[in-house]
Amino acid sequence: ISLLATDACGAKDTCQFMVNVYNHPPEITDSLDTVLVKNQTRFKYYPSILDPDDSVHVISYLAYPHWCVVKNDSVVGIAPDTLFRENLVVVVQDPCNAADTLTFLVVVYVCGDCSGDGVLDIGDIVCEINYLFKGGLPPQPYKVGDVNSDGVVDIADVVYLINYLFKGGP
């Protein structure tokens, strides 16, 4: 850029300088590998974006769970009543076509399905008892074992599951 300055007497001076313009690509700041979603619950995802250059972005989803839709740049849906593992792939692009991509796994779990076979039965009770009292493997994902949703996997969850399966409990 050249700048020409003239004073009231007509004296002129010129200054030249260089301006470097940089475009920083947007950054998706979510640090997600896996998102656990309890069956029959609402799921919503919108990326957290850091971009010092631009406030407007094009958000697109290359893959998302089949039980979701894209609305207003968000992925939304109600998790089904069965186990699912599906990728969600989001791309965020700025007006200069710089982009960032994030891929993570969305896992729908059925509360109480400790054995992970998609069926609530006595095998799940045995699995949870083995974990709690015999050093067995923990439920995968761990939240599956918290049947009564009190934030702890313990004997109360076994009792809750027994009541559900054999006594008509919730």
C-alpha positions in Angstrom: 0.0 0.0 0.0 1.3 3.5 -0.8 0.2 6.4 1.2 0.6 10.0 -0.2 0.3 12.8 2.3 0.2 16.5 1.2 0.3 19.5 3.7 -1.3 22.9 3.3 1.8 24.3 1.5 1.8 21.6 -1.1 4.7 19.6 0.3 4.3 15.9 -0.4 5.6 12.7 1.2 5.1 9.1 0.3 5.1 6.1 2.5 4.9 2.5 1.4 4.1 -0.5 3.6 3.0 -4.1 3.3 -0.2 -5.5 4.8 -0.4 -9.2 5.2 -3.9 -10.6 5.5 -4.3 -14.0 7.1 -7.3 -16.3 7.3 -7.3 -18.5 10.3 -9.4 -21.6 9.7 -12.3 -22.3 12.1 -11.6 -24.7 14.9 -14.2 -27.1 16.3 -13.3 -27.0 20.0 -15.4 -29.9 21.1 -13.1 -32.7 22.3 -15.4 -35.6 21.7 -14.5 -39.2 20.9 -17.8 -40.8 22.1 -21.1 -39.4 23.2 -23.4 -41.7 25.3 -27.1 -41.2 24.8 -29.7 -43.0 26.9 -32.3 -44.7 24.9 -35.6 -42.8 24.4 -33.9 -39.5 25.3 -33.4 -36.3 23.3 -30.1 -35.8 21.6 -28.8 -32.5 20.2 -25.5 -31.5 18.8 -24.1 -28.1 17.6 -20.4 -27.6 17.3 -18.5 -25.1 19.4 -16.4 -23.0 17.0 -13.4 -20.8 17.6 -12.5 -18.5 14.7 -10.8 -15.2 15.3 -11.4 -14.1 11.7 -15.0 -14.9 10.9 -18.3 -15.1 12.8 -20.3 -16.7 10.0 -19.7 -20.3 9.1 -21.2 -23.0 6.9 -21.9 -26.1 9.0 -22.5 -29.4 7.3 -22.9 -33.0 8.5 -21.4 -35.7 6.4 -22.7 -38.4 8.7 -25.1 -38.5 11.6 -27.3 -41.1 13.4 -30.1 -42.4 11.2 -32.6 -41.4 13.9 -31.7 -37.7 13.8 -32.3 -34.8 11.4 -30.5 -31.6 10.8 -32.4 -28.5 11.9 -30.9 -25.0 12.1 -27.3 -26.3 11.8 -27.9 -28.7 14.7 -28.3 -32.5 14.7 -31.4 -33.4 16.8 -33.4 -36.6 17.5 -34.9 -38.9 20.0 -32.6 -42.0 20.7 -34.3 -45.2 19.7 -35.1 -48.0 22.2 -32.3 -50.2 21.0 -28.5 -50.2 21.0 -26.8 -48.2 18.3 -23.3 -47.0 17.5 -23.1 -44.5 14.7 -20.6 -41.8 13.7 -21.3 -38.1 13.6 -19.1 -36.1 11.2 -19.3 -32.3 11.2 -17.5 -29.9 8.9 -17.3 -26.2 9.7 -16.2 -23.9 6.9 -15.5 -20.1 6.9 -16.2 -17.7 3.9 -12.6 -18.3 2.6 -13.2 -22.1 2.4 -10.9 -22.9 5.3 -12.5 -25.8 7.3 -12.2 -28.1 10.2 -13.7 -31.6 10.6 -14.7 -33.5 13.7 -15.8 -37.2 13.8 -17.1 -38.9 17.0 -19.1 -41.9 17.9 -22.7 -41.6 19.2 -23.6 -44.6 21.3 -27.2 -45.3 22.3 -27.4 -47.4 25.4 -30.3 -49.2 27.1 -30.3 -48.6 30.8 -29.8 -52.0 32.6 -28.4 -53.9 29.6 -25.2 -54.8 31.5 -24.4 -57.7 29.2 -24.8 -55.5 26.1 -26.9 -57.9 24.1 -29.8 -55.5 23.6 -32.2 -57.5 25.7 -33.1 -56.8 29.4 -33.1 -60.2 31.1 -31.7 -62.2 34.0 -28.3 -62.2 32.3 -28.0 -58.5 33.0 -28.7 -59.1 36.7 -26.0 -61.7 36.8 -23.6 -59.4 34.9 -24.1 -56.6 37.4 -23.8 -58.9 40.4 -20.5 -60.3 38.9 -19.2 -56.7 38.5 -20.2 -55.6 42.0 -19.3 -58.7 44.1 -17.0 -61.0 42.1 -14.6 -58.6 40.3 -16.3 -59.0 36.9 -16.0 -56.5 34.1 -17.9 -53.2 34.5 -20.9 -52.5 32.3 -20.0 -51.0 28.9 -20.7 -48.1 28.8 -20.6 -47.7 32.6 -23.8 -45.7 32.7 -25.7 -48.8 31.6 -25.3 -50.2 35.2 -26.9 -47.1 36.8 -30.4 -48.5 36.4 -32.1 -46.3 39.0 -30.3 -43.1 37.7 -28.9 -42.1 41.0 -25.3 -41.6 39.7 -23.9 -44.7 41.4 -23.7 -48.4 40.2 -24.5 -50.4 43.3 -26.8 -53.1 44.7 -29.8 -50.7 44.5 -29.5 -51.0 40.7 -29.6 -54.8 40.9 -32.8 -54.5 43.1 -34.3 -52.0 40.7 -33.7 -54.3 37.7 -35.1 -57.3 39.5 -38.2 -55.3 40.4 -38.6 -54.2 36.7 -38.1 -57.7 35.2 -40.0 -59.8 37.7 -42.3 -57.6 39.8 -43.7 -55.1 37.2 -41.7 -52.2 38.6 -40.7 -49.1 36.6 
